[in-house]
Amino acid sequence: WPRAPGGSWRRPSIWPPVGRGSWVRGPGRAPRVAPRARSAAAATPARSPRRRGGCCSPPRRLPPRLSTGASPLPGDAAASASPSRPHSHSPPPGTCYSSRRQPKQNDFYPRCTPRGPAPQSRDTPPKRDTGIASEKEWGINLLDEAVKESGTNEDGSTWYRESGEDLGENGYRCRWARMGGQTHDGSTEWKETWWEKSDWTGYKELGAEKSGKNADGDSWWEKWKEVLHQDEWSNLARLEKSAEKQAKSGTENAGWYEKWWEKYDAKGWTEKGAHKYGRLNEQSWWERWGEHYDGRGSVLKWTDKWAETDLGTRWGDKWEEKFFAGIGSRQGETWHASPGGDRWSRTWGEEHFGNGKVHKYGKSTTGESWDLVVDEETYYEADPHYGWADVVGDSSQLLSIQPVERPPGVFPTIDFSSSPPRTEEPPGMPPSSME
């Protein structure tokens, strides 16, 4: 739960969205002057918590699980007894982007029987709000030789397994493997692709994709990727991680989509964020959050989440904080709108002067208001809990990727014509298949 300025922990007030048309109002008291921050801070609407760890995930204040007693929606705990792992998306083998050639049929060793056991089905759906998985959770294991195998199990289900390598200009290499299977009637199906990419510029990429469906019509898809490259503008090493997850029910109008990303550089610059969407019959909800650390003590955090029903009821909560050298501000709003056009909102703000004084102010549409200065310690996180040293230590498989050997006298081609990198802004809405 969110930490109030001063160190106390408090339960959030309005999330998750509740039933149709209903509304849980937040605290209605204005701040009271107190000698310590613990008693004065309670009037400020609660801020979203951050999970400590690699993914620094946003609040778990989500709507009820997407399950109504029918078949479990992919992503719910009831859907699978075994934990699923956030995975990633890649072009299918032979179409790895930047590839200059496709593997030919005679590149594969002929197989009359598989050299090893058939690949195991990975048809467990992803789970919501689980952030970006680690390399160990994915267990990517690429072969050093090209393979093409397939077979039929005793129950009539079929499977396949392929692996290969694509080469291109500038030392580009993409090693890949894909596998999958389906039941005899095609009602259940699973696919998984792994890859690693590298070139002479020092670019390295490790990724995976997983998708599947079951006999109830539920379907899901995951995408996971790690990238190491040298930023052409700052000349610093940068490591980026991302994950996308999607699930859709086959028996009801329900589904969800998430995109997570983390970016780090060797001087402490860090960016993290997530965009989420979900729907259960007549109710939909969205959430976006972000964190930005410049590596020199400046930090920006924000969260925006809202929900609505098909009848027109809408409600939400958002906040933002900016700090540097003990001086900064926080502000936010909680709101609710009815189908008839009535709207209730409460806005609040804090100004931290860095001298033990905090200016607190706010108002609501019901006539509440407050404006006062209190003695209060300023609390904020100037550095991420999980930073450059942590992500490097957890990316050993990515760092161990070996590029094609560069011949003497041949140097990599680097394109400096591209514009400076922008802050990632993935879509807040889900792909069209989820609408």
N, C-alpha and C positions, 0 to 999 in steps of 0.2 A: 504494500500500500504506500501511497505517496508520503514522503517525509515533509513535514511542515517546517518552515524556517524556525530553527531552534532545536530541531532534532526529534520532535514527536512524530508518531506515525498515525495517520488517520485513514479511515475508509472512504473511498470515493462516493460521491453523492448521487449521481444520476445514471450511471451506466451499469448493466446493459439496458437496452431498450426493453420496456415492459410490454404488456399486452396491448391489444388494439385500443388506441385512444386513451390509454391510461398514462399517468405522468407522476413521476416521483420527484418532488421538489427538493432542491438542495437546501442547505442551511440558510435561514433567513435572518440571522443575527449579524449585526455590524460588529466590527472589531472593538474590543474593549482595551483601554489602556492598561498595561500591566508592566511591572518591573522586569519581567522576563519574557522572552519571545514565545515560550511554550503556551502561555495563556492568551497572549494577544493574537497569535497566528491562527487560531482555530476558526476565525471568521472568514478567512480567505478561502474561496472555493478550492477544493482539493485538486492537486495537480497529478497528472498521470505518472505512475511509477515506471521505473526502468528495471528490467531484469539485469542483474549483475552477471556478466559472462560475455562470451564471444559475440553472441548475436545482439546483445543489449536490447532485448525485445520490448515492445511497448506494452501498455496495460492489457491485462487479460479480461478487462471488463467488456465482454462480448455478449451478444444476444444468446438466448438458450440454444443448446445444441440443435442442429437441424435434424430432428428426428421426432416423428409423431406417433410412434408405435408401429409403423409400417417397416419396410426394409430400412436398415440404417443407412444414412447418407454417407458416402465416402468421406472419410476424415473424422468421423465420430469413433469413439473408443469401441463402441459395440460392433463396428464394422470389421474389426480384426483383432484377434487376441495377441498377435505379435506386433511390436512397435514398428512403425514404418519410418522411413528415412527421407528427408528432403532431398530430392534429386533434381536433375537438370535437363536442359533441352539442347539438342545438337542436330545439325543436319544429318540425314541418313548417310551411311557409308557410301563413298563414291561421290558425294556432293558436299563434302566439307568445304566451306567457303574458303577462298584463296587457293583451292586445289587446281592444279594444272593438268592432271590426268586422272583417269579412273582405273581401278585395278581391272585387269583383263581376267577372263575366265581361267586361262592357263596359268595365272599367277598363283592359283590355289592348288594345294596338294590334293590329289585325288583321294577320296576316302570311301571305302566300301562299308566300313563300320566306324563309329565314333571312337576316338582315341581315349576319351574319358566318359564319365557319366553324363547323362543329359542335363542341361542347365535346369536349375530349380525355378519353379514359378515364383515371380515377384509381383503377384497381383494384389498386394495389400495397398490400400489407398493412403494418400498422405494425411497428416493430421494438421488441423488448423493451429495457427499461432505458435508454431514451434521454431520459427526463425530459420537460420542457415545451418545445415548440418556440417559436420567435420569430415575430413578425408577418411578417417577410420570408419565412420558410420556408413559411408558409401562402399568401401571395400573394392575400389576399382583395381582390376588386375588384367593388364593387357599382355597378350602373347607376343613372343618375338618372331613368330612365323605366321604366314597367311593360312587360314583354315576356313573350310566351308563344309559344314556337316548338317544333317537333318535326320529325323527319325520318327518312329511311331511307338508310343508306349502301349502297354498291355490293355489299358482302358480305352484305346482308340484315339487318345489325344496326341497331337503332333508337336514337334519342337524343331528349332533350328539354331545354329550358332555359326557366326562368320567373323573373321578378323582380317585386317589388311593394313596397307600403308599407302598414303598418297604423298607425292613429292611435287614441289613447285619451285618458282623462282625465289631468289634471295635466301636460299637455304630452307625454304618452307618444308615442313614435314608434318603430316597428320597420321598418327597411328590410331586405329579405331577397332572396336569390336561391337557386335550387336548380337542379340539373342532374343528368343521369344517362343511362344507356343500358344496353343488353343485347344479347347475341347473338341471332341469329334463333331459336334453340331455347330461349333463356332460361337456359342453363346457366351463363353468365357474366353478372354484373350489377354495376353500380356506381352509387352515389348520393352526392351531396355537397350540403350546404346551408351558406350563409353568412348572417350577419346582423349588424346593429348596432342598438343600442337606446339611447334617451336619454329624459330627461324634464326638467322644470323644476327639480328638486331638485339637478341637477348629476350625476345618475347617468348613467354611460356604460358600455356593454358591447359587446364585439366577440367574435364566436365563430364556430365552424364545426363541422360534423359530416361524417364520411365513413364509408361502409360499402360492403361488396362481397362477392362470392363468385366462385369459379372452377369450372371443369368438374370438378375433383376433389372438390368438396364442401367445400373449405376456405372459411371465412367469417371476417370481421373487422369491427371497428367502432372508431371513434375519436371523441373529443369534446374540444374545446379551447375555452377561454374566458378573456378578460381583462375585469376589472370595475374601474371607478373610482367611488368614492362617498364621501360624507362620513359618518363615524361619528357617529350621533346622540348618543352618550354622551360621547365625548371631543372632538367637533367637529373632529377631524383628518381630513385626506384619507387615504383608504386605497385601495391598489391590490392586487388579488388576481388570481392566475393559477392555472389548473387544467387538467388533462388526464386523460382516461380512455382506456384502450386495451384491446382484447380481441381474441383470435383463437382459433379452434377448428379442429382438423383434421377433414377429412371422411373420412379413411381409417383413423384410429386413435384410441384414447382419449387424446387429448392436447389441451391448450389452456392459455391463460394470460390473466390479467387484471391490470391495474395502474391505480392512481389516484395522481396526483401533485398537490400543491398548494403554493402559496407565497403569503404574505400580508405586506404591508408597510404601515407608516404613516409620516407625515412626520417623526416624532420618533425614528425608528430601530428601533421595535418590529418584529420579524420572526419569522415562523413558517414552517417548511418541513417537508414530510413526504411519505411515500409508503407505500402498502399494496400488496402484490403477492401473487399466487397463481399457481401453475403445476402442471400435471400431465402426466406422460408414462407412459401405460399403468399400471403398478402403483405408481408413485412420485408423491407429491405434495409440494409445499413451499410455505411461506409466508414473507413477510418484511414487517416494519413498521419504520419508523424515523422519527425526528422531531428537529427542532432548534427551539429557542425562545430568542430574544434579546429582553430587555426594553428595550433602548435605553439602559440606564444601567449596563451592565457585567455584568449577571447572565446566565448562559447555562446551558441544559439541553440535553443531547443524549442520545439513546438509540437502541438497535437491538435488535430481537428477531426471530430467524428460526429456523425449525424445519422438519423434513421427516419424512416417514413413508412406509412401504411398506404395501401391502395385507396383508402377512404380519404386520404389527404392530411392526416395528422402527421406532424413532423416535430422532431426535437433533436437537440444536439448540445455539444459542449466543446469549447476550444480554449487554448491558452498558449502563451508564448513567453519565453524568458531570454534576456540578453544580459551578459555580465562580462566585465573585464576589470581586473585589479580590484575586486571587491565592490565595484560600482556597477549598477545595472537596474533593470526593471523587470517586472512581471505584470502581465495583464491577461484577462480572459473574459469569457462570456458563456453563460448557460441560458438556453432558450427553448421555447416550446410554442408551436403554432397549431391552431385547430383548423379543421376543414372550413369553418365559417369565416376565417380571416382573423380571429382573435390571436394576439401574440403576447406572450409573456417573456421577459428576459431580465437577467441580472448581469451587469458588467462590473468588473472590479480591476483594481490596479495597485501596484506597489512601486515605489521609487526608493532604491537603496543608495544612500549617499556615501557609504564606506566609512562612516564615523560612528556607527552604532545607532543611527537614527533612520527610521523607515517611515515614509509617507504612504499611508493607506487610504484609498478612496474607492467609492463605488456607489451604484444606484440600481434601482430596478423599476420596472413599469408599474409596480404596485405602490410606489411612493417611498420605498426604502432609500436611504442615502447615508453615507458616512464619509468623513474627510478629517483625518487626524494624523498626527505624528507620534510614533511610539518608539521606545527604546527596545531595540531588537537586534540580535546577532544576524548577520547575513550568511546564509548557507547556500552554496551551489557547487557543482562539480566542474572544475576548470579543466580536468583531463578525463578522457574516457577510461572506464574500468578495464576495457580490453583494447590495447593499442598496438603499435607497430611491432614491438618485441613479441607480444603474444601471438599475433597472427603469423609472423615469420616462424615462430616455434611450432605452430600447428599446421604448417604448410610444407612439411618435409617432402611429400610425394611430388608436389608441384615443383619445388626447387630442384629436385633430383632429375627432372626431365633433361635428357641429353639431346641437343640439336645435331643436325647433320654436320660432319666435320667440314670445316671451311678450307678450301685449297689455299696454298700460299699465294699471296698477292691479290687475292679476291676479297673485296670489302663489301659489307652490307649496304644496301641502298636505303636511305632514310628520307621519308617524305616530310619536309617542313612547310609545305604549302597549306596544310590543313589549319583551320582556325583553332584557337585555344580551346581546351576541353570545357564543356559546360557542366553545370550541376545536373545530375540525372533527374529527369522528371517523368517517371513512368505514368501510364494512364491511370486515373483514379477509378475509371469504370472498367469492368471486366471485358474480356474478349467477347465478340458478338455471339459466340456459341453459348455464353452464360446468360445472355439477356432474356 
